[in-house]
Amino acid sequence: MGNSLYHLAKAELHCHLDGSLSFETIRKLAALADVTLPESDSELSKLVTAPAKSESLVDYLKAFDIIRPLLQTKEALALAAYDVARQAADEHVVYIEIRFAPELSMDKGLTAVQTVEAVEEGLRQAQADFGIVAKALICGMRQSSQQLTKAIFKQINSAEGLDYGGFDFAGNEHDFPPEDMEELIRYTQNLERPMTFHAGECGCPSHIAQALAFGLKRLGHVTAIHNHPHILAEFVKQGATAELCLTSNLQTKAARSLAEFPYYELYHAGAQITINTDNRTVSQTNLTREYQLFADYFGTSLADFYRFNQNALKASFASDSEKEELFERLRAAYAPYLSESILKVPKL
C-alpha cells in the first residue's frame, strides 16, 4: 500500500510552520540571520528534532528554540511558508493549513500583521507553483500574556487584505487549561474567522470537555480522550473533528503506547477523524509516513483514508468553492482504488 499512499491526494489540517522546515531551508534562513549552524545534517538534526526520549510536551517543544531567531524577517517567513507548502505538495497534499504564532516572529520589530503578510506571500507563491491550496492559521501562545494575544488577534483581524484561514491556541497546554482562557476564547470566537484549538495533548481529558463546552468543533490531538467514553460521546454528539498526530503524540508521551492512542475508540464511535503531521521536522515525519503508520498499526484502509480526507476538507477553513473543487480532486485520486458507492462527494 505504501506507494499508493504516497500518490494519493491528501489534506492536512494540523501542521506547525516552525516545526516543519526542511534542513535546506533552515540553512538558508540561518545564513540570512547570520546564525551559525553545524555543518553536518546529523548534528543539525540533534538541534531541530525532538529527542528520541522526550519525557513530555514541554521537553518536545525545546526543539523549536533554534528556529525562532531564524524567522524574524518577512523574507524569512515567506521562505519558510513556501518551503512547508512545497514539501506537502511533493507528496500530493492538495490542501494544507499551516499554523504559526506571530508573536514568535516579532522579536526584531515586525508587526503581527507583517508576519501574516509574509507567510501568506510564501503560501501564494507555493499555490502558484504547485497547485496546492494552502492557508495560514494564526496561533496564540497559551503561556503568553492574554492581553498580548488579544492585541495581536485584534490587529490581524482589523487589517485589510489578509487571507488567513482562522485562529488557534498552541503551547503549554498543561499549565493553561481552556477554563483559564475563557474570556480570550470567547473573544476569538467573536472575530470574523473560525478557530481550532489544541486540547488533550498533555494527559488532560478535562481540557477536551472544557473545549467542547465552549463550542469548539475542531480540536488538535484529543489524545487524552482515551478511556473517557462520556467525553467521547459528547465529542461525537457535537460533530467535532479530531486532528490526530500519531508520531508526535508518541514522542511527547501524550500517548505512552499505541494502546493508549485513541484511534480505535474514535473510529468505532463514528468520530470525525483526520490525520496530520503536527511537525514534519521536529517529529521526522511526513503525511505519507503517518498514513503508513496508521495502515501498519491499525489496519486503516484506503476507504478509511478517503473518508478521513473528506473529513479534513469538510472541517477545513477553505471557502465553499475551494472545498467543492478539492472534493473532486480527492475523488479523482481515489477513483482507481475504490468503488463508486464509496466515492460519493458530500454536500456542504
Secondary structure, DSSP 8 states (H G I E B T S, - for coil): -HHHHHHS-EEEEEEESTT---HHHHHHHHHHHT----SSHHHHHHHHS--TT--SHHHHHGGGTTTGGG--SHHHHHHHHHHHHHHHHHTTEEEEEEEE-GGGG-TTS--HHHHHHHHHHHHHHHHHHH--EEEEEEEEETTS-HHHHHHHHHHHHH-SS----EEEEES-TTTS-GGGGHHHHHHHHTSSS-B-EEESSSS-HHHHHHHHHTT--EEEE-GGGTT-HHHHHHHHHTT-EEEE-HHHHHHHTSSSSGGGS-HHHHHHHT-EEEE--B-TTTTT--HHHHHHHHHHHH---HHHHHHHHHHHHHHSSS-HHHHHHHHHHHHHHHTTTS-TTT------
